[in-house]
Amino acid sequence: MQSFFYIIEIILSLVGIGVILMQQHSEEGSSFLASSTQTFKLQTTRDKVLFILTLVIIFMFIGVLILHKRVVS
């Protein structure tokens, strides 16, 4: 059971790192793609989705850590 929590924690951390790196990448390209209004809206929507996804992954990771601590103790 303990290895299950470790695997979930590793997967969530890797996905979280990937989402954070995608946010960095989308911020770099925003100055080049912001010439038209429609592209800017698409870029803003993508940034908002990545931000919300980051928060969800962080809360899931914290929840798994707390659950892991309670099950093991």
C-alpha positions as CSV (number, residue, x, y, z in Angstrom):
1,M,0.0,0.0,0.0
2,Q,2.9,2.3,0.8
3,S,4.4,1.9,-2.7
4,F,1.0,2.9,-4.2
5,F,1.2,6.3,-2.5
6,Y,4.8,6.8,-3.6
7,I,3.9,6.1,-7.2
8,I,1.0,8.5,-7.1
9,E,3.2,11.2,-5.5
10,I,5.9,10.8,-8.2
11,I,3.3,10.9,-11.0
12,L,1.6,14.0,-9.5
13,S,5.0,15.8,-9.0
14,L,6.1,15.1,-12.6
15,V,2.8,16.2,-14.0
16,G,3.0,19.4,-11.8
17,I,6.5,20.1,-13.1
18,G,5.4,19.7,-16.7
19,V,2.4,22.0,-16.2
20,I,4.6,24.7,-14.6
21,L,7.1,24.4,-17.4
22,M,4.3,24.8,-20.0
23,Q,3.3,28.0,-18.2
24,Q,6.8,29.3,-18.6
25,H,6.8,28.4,-22.2
26,S,3.4,30.1,-22.9
27,E,4.5,33.3,-21.2
28,E,7.6,33.6,-23.4
29,G,5.6,33.4,-26.6
30,S,2.8,35.7,-25.5
31,S,4.7,38.8,-26.8
32,F,5.0,37.4,-30.3
33,L,1.5,36.1,-30.6
34,A,-0.4,39.0,-29.0
35,S,-0.7,40.9,-32.3
36,S,-4.3,39.9,-33.0
37,T,-7.1,40.0,-30.5
38,Q,-8.2,36.4,-31.2
39,T,-4.7,35.0,-30.6
40,F,-4.4,37.0,-27.4
41,K,-7.8,35.6,-26.1
42,L,-6.6,32.1,-27.0
43,Q,-3.3,32.7,-25.2
44,T,-5.1,34.1,-22.1
45,T,-7.5,31.1,-22.0
46,R,-4.6,28.7,-22.2
47,D,-2.8,30.5,-19.4
48,K,-5.9,30.4,-17.3
49,V,-6.4,26.7,-17.9
50,L,-2.8,26.0,-17.0
51,F,-3.0,28.0,-13.9
52,I,-6.2,26.2,-12.7
53,L,-4.6,22.8,-13.6
54,T,-1.6,23.7,-11.6
55,L,-3.7,24.5,-8.5
56,V,-5.7,21.3,-8.9
57,I,-2.5,19.2,-9.1
58,I,-1.0,21.0,-6.1
59,F,-4.1,20.3,-4.0
60,M,-4.3,16.7,-5.2
61,F,-0.6,16.3,-4.2
62,I,-1.2,17.7,-0.8
63,G,-4.2,15.5,-0.3
64,V,-2.3,12.4,-1.3
65,L,0.5,13.4,1.2
66,I,-2.0,13.8,4.0
67,L,-3.8,10.6,3.2
68,H,-0.5,8.7,2.9
69,K,0.6,10.0,6.3
70,R,-2.7,8.9,7.9
71,V,-2.8,5.5,6.4
72,V,0.9,4.7,7.3
73,S,0.6,6.0,10.9
